[in-house]
């Protein structure tokens, strides 16, 4: 499943309703043109939604409540802590059902290239602690693990995890 994250990472509270609609529509259209599927989820840039955008997503049959787990407060990958630092951030935030936010563009491109080597070792370390990986799917109820996210982590086939 591919979700919408906006056209150019605008902070929704800072733009007009027309611009919010355009951010959603342009991205949905591009994703559909490439994948043949329209997204059902949106993660707002910076986690900042607006009532208008949330209502608009609902009218499209989408959920805009994808948030992430960030309780410990270690530097995230966008803060360039190095490969060991990113792994430490991920391992500290790991929890059953946690959505861990990682970046693959803009914010981390200014980090030293050596930071980008963390992923394979981090996946191995998570698996060694008994974690598995899934997909993010919409949820009708707020997920307290992930800041009240209206999304949960499901099995890779999209089936809901046990309650």
N, CA and C atoms as a LAMMPS dump frame, in Angstrom:
ITEM: TIMESTEP
0
ITEM: NUMBER OF ATOMS
489
ITEM: BOX BOUNDS ff ff ff
-5.0000000000000000e+02 5.0000000000000000e+02
-5.0000000000000000e+02 5.0000000000000000e+02
-5.0000000000000000e+02 5.0000000000000000e+02
ITEM: ATOMS id mol type element x y z
1 1 1 N 0.837 -1.175 0
2 1 2 C 0 0 0
3 1 3 C 0.885 1.243 0
4 2 1 N 0.566 2.169 -0.858
5 2 2 C 1.277 3.444 -0.914
6 2 3 C 0.326 4.527 -0.437
7 3 1 N 0.794 5.364 0.452
8 3 2 C -0.033 6.446 0.978
9 3 3 C 0.375 7.791 0.419
10 4 1 N -0.5 8.746 0.579
11 4 2 C -0.283 10.121 0.15
12 4 3 C 0.468 10.861 1.26
13 5 1 N 1.445 11.684 0.875
14 5 2 C 2.179 12.501 1.841
15 5 3 C 2.237 13.958 1.378
16 6 1 N 1.444 14.312 0.399
17 6 2 C 1.311 15.647 -0.189
18 6 3 C 2.217 15.798 -1.406
19 7 1 N 1.941 16.806 -2.176
20 7 2 C 2.683 17.023 -3.415
21 7 3 C 4.09 17.53 -3.155
22 8 1 N 4.227 18.534 -2.287
23 8 2 C 5.563 19.093 -2.067
24 8 3 C 5.852 19.393 -0.592
25 9 1 N 5.273 18.578 0.278
26 9 2 C 5.557 18.613 1.713
27 9 3 C 5.159 19.937 2.358
28 10 1 N 4.057 20.497 1.918
29 10 2 C 3.562 21.74 2.507
30 10 3 C 3.035 21.483 3.915
31 11 1 N 3.172 22.472 4.764
32 11 2 C 2.603 22.412 6.106
33 11 3 C 1.149 22.871 5.984
34 12 1 N 0.212 21.951 6.064
35 12 2 C -1.188 22.226 5.764
36 12 3 C -1.78 23.409 6.527
37 13 1 N -1.476 23.624 7.805
38 13 2 C -2.041 24.793 8.47
39 13 3 C -1.585 26.132 7.867
40 14 1 N -0.524 26.117 7.075
41 14 2 C 0.011 27.353 6.491
42 14 3 C -0.498 27.64 5.081
43 15 1 N -1.324 26.75 4.51
44 15 2 C -1.789 26.957 3.139
45 15 3 C -3.315 27.037 3.094
46 16 1 N -3.828 27.568 1.995
47 16 2 C -5.273 27.745 1.859
48 16 3 C -5.968 26.4 1.663
49 17 1 N -7.285 26.412 1.828
50 17 2 C -8.058 25.192 1.603
51 17 3 C -7.903 24.715 0.162
52 18 1 N -7.903 25.633 -0.785
53 18 2 C -7.73 25.248 -2.194
54 18 3 C -6.368 24.585 -2.404
55 19 1 N -5.341 25.107 -1.754
56 19 2 C -4.009 24.514 -1.876
57 19 3 C -3.958 23.145 -1.195
58 20 1 N -4.66 22.993 -0.075
59 20 2 C -4.707 21.697 0.599
60 20 3 C -5.337 20.654 -0.315
61 21 1 N -6.458 21.015 -0.932
62 21 2 C -7.137 20.113 -1.868
63 21 3 C -6.202 19.753 -3.026
64 22 1 N -5.503 20.749 -3.553
65 22 2 C -4.584 20.515 -4.664
66 22 3 C -3.447 19.573 -4.25
67 23 1 N -2.901 19.756 -3.044
68 23 2 C -1.833 18.878 -2.552
69 23 3 C -2.29 17.423 -2.534
70 24 1 N -3.51 17.208 -2.07
71 24 2 C -4.064 15.852 -1.977
72 24 3 C -4.361 15.297 -3.365
73 25 1 N -5.059 16.079 -4.18
74 25 2 C -5.487 15.593 -5.495
75 25 3 C -4.32 15.318 -6.442
76 26 1 N -3.353 16.237 -6.504
77 26 2 C -2.201 16.016 -7.398
78 26 3 C -1.462 14.737 -7.029
79 27 1 N -1.288 14.526 -5.741
80 27 2 C -0.557 13.333 -5.291
81 27 3 C -1.358 12.07 -5.54
82 28 1 N -2.657 12.092 -5.223
83 28 2 C -3.492 10.919 -5.508
84 28 3 C -3.474 10.585 -6.989
85 29 1 N -3.588 11.606 -7.847
86 29 2 C -3.589 11.37 -9.295
87 29 3 C -2.265 10.772 -9.77
88 30 1 N -1.146 11.278 -9.243
89 30 2 C 0.162 10.758 -9.65
90 30 3 C 0.34 9.313 -9.192
91 31 1 N -0.066 9.031 -7.952
92 31 2 C 0.06 7.659 -7.446
93 31 3 C -0.814 6.708 -8.248
94 32 1 N -2.034 7.139 -8.559
95 32 2 C -2.927 6.282 -9.339
96 32 3 C -2.379 6.061 -10.75
97 33 1 N -1.808 7.093 -11.359
98 33 2 C -1.254 6.956 -12.708
99 33 3 C -0.114 5.945 -12.747
100 34 1 N 0.646 5.885 -11.69
101 34 2 C 1.804 4.986 -11.655
102 34 3 C 1.435 3.582 -11.18
103 35 1 N 0.579 3.492 -10.162
104 35 2 C 0.297 2.191 -9.549
105 35 3 C -1.043 1.585 -9.956
106 36 1 N -1.941 2.434 -10.463
107 36 2 C -3.289 1.972 -10.769
108 36 3 C -4.205 1.981 -9.558
109 37 1 N -3.691 2.386 -8.399
110 37 2 C -4.458 2.405 -7.154
111 37 3 C -4.497 3.822 -6.587
112 38 1 N -5.637 4.18 -6.024
113 38 2 C -5.746 5.449 -5.318
114 38 3 C -5.436 5.204 -3.849
115 39 1 N -4.606 6.038 -3.246
116 39 2 C -4.273 5.839 -1.825
117 39 3 C -5.515 5.894 -0.937
118 40 1 N -5.455 5.16 0.169
119 40 2 C -6.529 5.222 1.165
120 40 3 C -6.04 5.892 2.445
121 41 1 N -4.742 6.153 2.535
122 41 2 C -4.146 6.77 3.703
123 41 3 C -3.372 8.02 3.328
124 42 1 N -3.295 8.939 4.274
125 42 2 C -2.435 10.109 4.11
126 42 3 C -1.705 10.351 5.416
127 43 1 N -0.429 10.659 5.304
128 43 2 C 0.338 11.157 6.443
129 43 3 C 0.673 12.6 6.119
130 44 1 N 0.103 13.503 6.894
131 44 2 C 0.357 14.921 6.665
132 44 3 C 1.804 15.258 6.962
133 45 1 N 2.409 16.131 6.153
134 45 2 C 3.763 16.579 6.47
135 45 3 C 3.811 17.147 7.887
136 46 1 N 4.828 16.792 8.608
137 46 2 C 5.041 17.227 9.988
138 46 3 C 3.953 16.721 10.935
139 47 1 N 3.042 15.877 10.45
140 47 2 C 1.936 15.391 11.257
141 47 3 C 0.842 16.426 11.461
142 48 1 N 0.881 17.519 10.681
143 48 2 C -0.032 18.645 10.876
144 48 3 C -1.204 18.618 9.904
145 49 1 N -2.349 18.24 10.401
146 49 2 C -3.561 18.24 9.574
147 49 3 C -4.354 19.519 9.823
148 50 1 N -5.446 19.654 9.106
149 50 2 C -6.409 20.728 9.346
150 50 3 C -7.797 20.104 9.294
151 51 1 N -8.781 20.719 9.925
152 51 2 C -10.146 20.188 9.827
153 51 3 C -10.628 20.094 8.379
154 52 1 N -10.307 21.101 7.558
155 52 2 C -10.735 21.07 6.159
156 52 3 C -10.137 19.853 5.445
157 53 1 N -8.822 19.669 5.564
158 53 2 C -8.155 18.571 4.856
159 53 3 C -8.654 17.22 5.348
160 54 1 N -8.85 17.087 6.644
161 54 2 C -9.359 15.831 7.197
162 54 3 C -10.754 15.532 6.655
163 55 1 N -11.617 16.549 6.611
164 55 2 C -12.959 16.369 6.056
165 55 3 C -12.898 16.037 4.571
166 56 1 N -11.995 16.696 3.847
167 56 2 C -11.867 16.419 2.415
168 56 3 C -11.421 14.969 2.197
169 57 1 N -10.454 14.507 2.969
170 57 2 C -10.009 13.117 2.847
171 57 3 C -11.166 12.157 3.113
172 58 1 N -11.954 12.437 4.136
173 58 2 C -13.107 11.596 4.455
174 58 3 C -14.066 11.537 3.276
175 59 1 N -14.272 12.674 2.599
176 59 2 C -15.169 12.691 1.435
177 59 3 C -14.64 11.839 0.301
178 60 1 N -13.322 11.611 0.282
179 60 2 C -12.692 10.766 -0.741
180 60 3 C -12.598 9.305 -0.304
181 61 1 N -13.037 9.016 0.91
182 61 2 C -12.913 7.659 1.436
183 61 3 C -11.522 7.351 1.954
184 62 1 N -10.779 8.398 2.308
185 62 2 C -9.414 8.231 2.805
186 62 3 C -9.35 8.538 4.293
187 63 1 N -8.294 8.068 4.919
188 63 2 C -7.994 8.401 6.306
189 63 3 C -6.722 9.226 6.315
190 64 1 N -6.741 10.301 7.08
191 64 2 C -5.565 11.162 7.14
192 64 3 C -4.879 11.163 8.477
193 65 1 N -5.068 10.103 9.219
194 65 2 C -4.545 10.123 10.57
195 65 3 C -3.298 9.309 10.809
196 66 1 N -2.415 9.158 9.839
197 66 2 C -1.222 8.348 10.064
198 66 3 C -0.187 9.169 10.834
199 67 1 N 0.049 8.757 12.064
200 67 2 C 1.093 9.359 12.886
201 67 3 C 2.066 8.263 13.287
202 68 1 N 3.071 8.595 14.053
203 68 2 C 4.131 7.643 14.337
204 68 3 C 4.453 7.627 15.82
205 69 1 N 5.224 6.612 16.213
206 69 2 C 5.648 6.436 17.604
207 69 3 C 6.953 7.202 17.806
208 70 1 N 6.951 8.155 18.725
209 70 2 C 8.18 8.878 19.042
210 70 3 C 8.095 9.316 20.487
211 71 1 N 8.403 8.408 21.385
212 71 2 C 8.294 8.669 22.815
213 71 3 C 9.633 8.962 23.481
214 72 1 N 10.681 8.319 23.028
215 72 2 C 11.962 8.396 23.717
216 72 3 C 12.643 9.741 23.461
217 73 1 N 12.543 10.232 22.242
218 73 2 C 13.113 11.541 21.916
219 73 3 C 14.547 11.523 21.445
220 74 1 N 15.084 10.341 21.112
221 74 2 C 16.426 10.303 20.534
222 74 3 C 16.414 11.025 19.189
223 75 1 N 17.562 11.52 18.734
224 75 2 C 17.59 12.18 17.427
225 75 3 C 17.118 11.234 16.318
226 76 1 N 16.231 11.728 15.476
227 76 2 C 15.749 10.95 14.339
228 76 3 C 16.736 11.011 13.19
229 77 1 N 16.479 10.23 12.158
230 77 2 C 17.395 10.159 11.025
231 77 3 C 17.608 11.516 10.37
232 78 1 N 16.588 12.381 10.378
233 78 2 C 16.694 13.695 9.747
234 78 3 C 17.622 14.638 10.517
235 79 1 N 18.031 14.236 11.721
236 79 2 C 18.944 15.041 12.536
237 79 3 C 20.4 14.589 12.385
238 80 1 N 20.636 13.677 11.448
239 80 2 C 21.984 13.21 11.088
240 80 3 C 22.8 12.666 12.262
241 81 1 N 22.25 11.709 13.041
242 81 2 C 23.018 11.168 14.16
243 81 3 C 24.009 10.075 13.747
244 82 1 N 24.107 9.752 12.461
245 82 2 C 24.978 8.682 11.998
246 82 3 C 24.251 7.344 12.034
247 83 1 N 24.831 6.33 11.405
248 83 2 C 24.191 5.015 11.305
249 83 3 C 23.881 4.434 12.676
250 84 1 N 24.841 4.495 13.594
251 84 2 C 24.606 3.946 14.939
252 84 3 C 23.523 4.741 15.66
253 85 1 N 23.49 6.047 15.446
254 85 2 C 22.477 6.883 16.079
255 85 3 C 21.078 6.598 15.558
256 86 1 N 20.956 6.374 14.242
257 86 2 C 19.635 6.049 13.688
258 86 3 C 19.191 4.69 14.225
259 87 1 N 20.108 3.724 14.266
260 87 2 C 19.741 2.415 14.804
261 87 3 C 19.323 2.546 16.266
262 88 1 N 20.011 3.354 17.034
263 88 2 C 19.651 3.555 18.44
264 88 3 C 18.256 4.181 18.536
265 89 1 N 17.953 5.153 17.68
266 89 2 C 16.623 5.781 17.652
267 89 3 C 15.546 4.735 17.368
268 90 1 N 15.749 3.925 16.325
269 90 2 C 14.745 2.927 15.944
270 90 3 C 14.554 1.91 17.058
271 91 1 N 15.641 1.402 17.605
272 91 2 C 15.535 0.378 18.643
273 91 3 C 14.849 0.933 19.902
274 92 1 N 15.115 2.187 20.233
275 92 2 C 14.485 2.788 21.409
276 92 3 C 12.992 2.994 21.207
277 93 1 N 12.576 3.249 19.971
278 93 2 C 11.165 3.5 19.667
279 93 3 C 10.39 2.221 19.367
280 94 1 N 11.081 1.124 19.142
281 94 2 C 10.398 -0.126 18.796
282 94 3 C 9.448 -0.542 19.915
283 95 1 N 8.227 -0.876 19.519
284 95 2 C 7.187 -1.343 20.436
285 95 3 C 6.17 -2.093 19.598
286 96 1 N 5.444 -3.022 20.183
287 96 2 C 4.425 -3.727 19.397
288 96 3 C 3.448 -2.733 18.757
289 97 1 N 3.321 -2.835 17.454
290 97 2 C 2.402 -1.971 16.71
291 97 3 C 2.936 -0.595 16.384
292 98 1 N 4.189 -0.317 16.705
293 98 2 C 4.752 1.016 16.462
294 98 3 C 4.98 1.267 14.978
295 99 1 N 4.654 2.483 14.554
296 99 2 C 5.016 2.986 13.233
297 99 3 C 6.24 3.858 13.477
298 100 1 N 7.364 3.488 12.88
299 100 2 C 8.612 4.226 13.067
300 100 3 C 8.832 5.098 11.833
301 101 1 N 8.974 6.392 12.051
302 101 2 C 9.158 7.339 10.951
303 101 3 C 10.622 7.413 10.553
304 102 1 N 10.891 7.114 9.281
305 102 2 C 12.221 7.245 8.693
306 102 3 C 12.077 7.976 7.361
307 103 1 N 13.116 8.665 6.959
308 103 2 C 13.082 9.478 5.74
309 103 3 C 14.01 8.873 4.689
310 104 1 N 13.69 9.146 3.413
311 104 2 C 14.544 8.647 2.336
312 104 3 C 14.878 9.733 1.316
313 105 1 N 14.663 10.966 1.659
314 105 2 C 14.928 12.052 0.723
315 105 3 C 15.291 13.311 1.493
316 106 1 N 15.116 14.423 0.868
317 106 2 C 15.424 15.766 1.338
318 106 3 C 16.137 15.869 2.674
319 107 1 N 15.431 15.628 3.779
320 107 2 C 15.999 15.86 5.103
321 107 3 C 17.277 15.077 5.358
322 108 1 N 17.383 13.87 4.842
323 108 2 C 18.55 13.051 5.137
324 108 3 C 19.618 13.102 4.048
325 109 1 N 19.324 13.735 2.937
326 109 2 C 20.331 13.806 1.874
327 109 3 C 21.532 14.64 2.29
328 110 1 N 21.355 15.526 3.263
329 110 2 C 22.481 16.329 3.734
330 110 3 C 23.303 15.598 4.798
331 111 1 N 22.806 14.456 5.261
332 111 2 C 23.548 13.661 6.244
333 111 3 C 24.696 12.933 5.541
334 112 1 N 25.77 12.622 6.266
335 112 2 C 26.862 11.867 5.651
336 112 3 C 26.351 10.536 5.083
337 113 1 N 26.855 10.155 3.938
338 113 2 C 26.415 8.92 3.278
339 113 3 C 26.615 7.696 4.173
340 114 1 N 27.55 7.744 5.086
341 114 2 C 27.774 6.613 5.986
342 114 3 C 26.563 6.362 6.878
343 115 1 N 25.71 7.371 7.081
344 115 2 C 24.506 7.172 7.886
345 115 3 C 23.545 6.225 7.191
346 116 1 N 23.556 6.185 5.894
347 116 2 C 22.559 5.433 5.134
348 116 3 C 22.749 3.923 5.235
349 117 1 N 23.763 3.472 5.945
350 117 2 C 24.045 2.04 6.034
351 117 3 C 23.335 1.367 7.208
352 118 1 N 22.512 2.085 7.949
353 118 2 C 21.913 1.567 9.177
354 118 3 C 20.821 0.528 8.959
355 119 1 N 20.148 0.535 7.83
356 119 2 C 18.887 -0.182 7.708
357 119 3 C 19.011 -1.703 7.857
358 120 1 N 19.91 -2.337 7.138
359 120 2 C 20.011 -3.805 7.207
360 120 3 C 20.325 -4.273 8.629
361 121 1 N 21.283 -3.63 9.282
362 121 2 C 21.642 -4.024 10.65
363 121 3 C 20.488 -3.757 11.616
364 122 1 N 19.742 -2.698 11.384
365 122 2 C 18.61 -2.369 12.259
366 122 3 C 17.491 -3.388 12.09
367 123 1 N 17.22 -3.78 10.861
368 123 2 C 16.205 -4.817 10.615
369 123 3 C 16.617 -6.111 11.313
370 124 1 N 17.874 -6.49 11.18
371 124 2 C 18.361 -7.702 11.851
372 124 3 C 18.214 -7.586 13.368
373 125 1 N 18.54 -6.429 13.928
374 125 2 C 18.446 -6.235 15.379
375 125 3 C 16.99 -6.291 15.852
376 126 1 N 16.084 -5.712 15.089
377 126 2 C 14.662 -5.777 15.439
378 126 3 C 14.156 -7.217 15.402
379 127 1 N 14.52 -7.948 14.353
380 127 2 C 14.096 -9.353 14.26
381 127 3 C 14.677 -10.18 15.4
382 128 1 N 15.918 -9.881 15.781
383 128 2 C 16.544 -10.604 16.891
384 128 3 C 15.796 -10.376 18.204
385 129 1 N 15.108 -9.234 18.322
386 129 2 C 14.306 -8.952 19.511
387 129 3 C 12.863 -9.439 19.371
388 130 1 N 12.583 -10.149 18.26
389 130 2 C 11.261 -10.743 18.089
390 130 3 C 10.262 -9.898 17.311
391 131 1 N 10.7 -8.769 16.776
392 131 2 C 9.794 -7.929 15.995
393 131 3 C 9.673 -8.444 14.574
394 132 1 N 8.531 -8.174 13.976
395 132 2 C 8.285 -8.478 12.573
396 132 3 C 7.818 -7.181 11.925
397 133 1 N 7.553 -7.217 10.654
398 133 2 C 7.173 -6.018 9.921
399 133 3 C 5.816 -6.219 9.275
400 134 1 N 5.103 -5.133 9.085
401 134 2 C 3.778 -5.203 8.492
402 134 3 C 3.524 -4.004 7.616
403 135 1 N 2.271 -3.78 7.331
404 135 2 C 1.846 -2.652 6.512
405 135 3 C 0.937 -1.763 7.344
406 136 1 N 0.883 -0.511 6.99
407 136 2 C 0.033 0.445 7.68
408 136 3 C -1.32 0.463 6.986
409 137 1 N -2.385 0.277 7.776
410 137 2 C -3.746 0.26 7.232
411 137 3 C -4.626 1.181 8.068
412 138 1 N -5.716 1.691 7.476
413 138 2 C -6.626 2.566 8.233
414 138 3 C -7.247 1.851 9.42
415 139 1 N -7.569 2.639 10.435
416 139 2 C -8.237 2.127 11.628
417 139 3 C -9.353 3.095 12.009
418 140 1 N -10.462 2.567 12.456
419 140 2 C -11.586 3.409 12.872
420 140 3 C -11.378 3.998 14.256
421 141 1 N -10.417 3.452 14.996
422 141 2 C -10.167 3.944 16.345
423 141 3 C -8.742 4.471 16.464
424 142 1 N -8.56 5.406 17.367
425 142 2 C -7.248 6.01 17.574
426 142 3 C -6.284 4.998 18.188
427 143 1 N -5.087 4.967 17.674
428 143 2 C -4.037 4.049 18.101
429 143 3 C -3.127 4.786 19.089
430 144 1 N -3.21 4.444 20.345
431 144 2 C -2.438 5.159 21.363
432 144 3 C -0.934 4.921 21.255
433 145 1 N -0.527 3.824 20.645
434 145 2 C 0.91 3.562 20.472
435 145 3 C 1.534 4.61 19.559
436 146 1 N 0.748 5.101 18.613
437 146 2 C 1.26 6.012 17.59
438 146 3 C 0.559 7.372 17.642
439 147 1 N 0.574 8.014 18.798
440 147 2 C 0.069 9.372 18.988
441 147 3 C -1.387 9.564 18.571
442 148 1 N -2.202 8.547 18.718
443 148 2 C -3.608 8.679 18.321
444 148 3 C -3.844 8.488 16.841
445 149 1 N -2.893 7.896 16.155
446 149 2 C -2.997 7.64 14.719
447 149 3 C -4.281 6.893 14.388
448 150 1 N -4.88 7.237 13.263
449 150 2 C -6.039 6.489 12.762
450 150 3 C -5.568 5.434 11.77
451 151 1 N -4.457 4.797 12.124
452 151 2 C -3.881 3.715 11.335
453 151 3 C -3.213 2.747 12.297
454 152 1 N -3.131 1.494 11.877
455 152 2 C -2.462 0.466 12.667
456 152 3 C -1.53 -0.319 11.752
457 153 1 N -0.637 -1.076 12.368
458 153 2 C 0.241 -1.963 11.619
459 153 3 C -0.454 -3.31 11.527
460 154 1 N -0.606 -3.797 10.314
461 154 2 C -1.256 -5.081 10.061
462 154 3 C -0.239 -6.056 9.478
463 155 1 N -0.637 -7.301 9.388
464 155 2 C 0.199 -8.317 8.748
465 155 3 C 0.489 -7.885 7.307
466 156 1 N 1.576 -8.372 6.729
467 156 2 C 1.919 -7.965 5.361
468 156 3 C 0.804 -8.168 4.337
469 157 1 N -0.118 -9.12 4.583
470 157 2 C -1.229 -9.316 3.652
471 157 3 C -2.361 -8.319 3.89
472 158 1 N -2.168 -7.408 4.887
473 158 2 C -3.163 -6.378 5.165
474 158 3 C -4.193 -6.769 6.206
475 159 1 N -4.164 -8.026 6.68
476 159 2 C -5.132 -8.421 7.696
477 159 3 C -4.817 -7.73 9.014
478 160 1 N -5.844 -7.422 9.753
479 160 2 C -5.679 -6.691 11.005
480 160 3 C -4.945 -7.549 12.033
481 161 1 N -4.138 -6.89 12.875
482 161 2 C -3.484 -7.643 13.945
483 161 3 C -4.498 -8.036 15
484 162 1 N -4.18 -9.013 15.824
485 162 2 C -5.113 -9.388 16.894
486 162 3 C -5.34 -8.215 17.841
487 163 1 N -6.533 -8.102 18.395
488 163 2 C -6.86 -6.994 19.31
489 163 3 C -6.179 -7.166 20.64
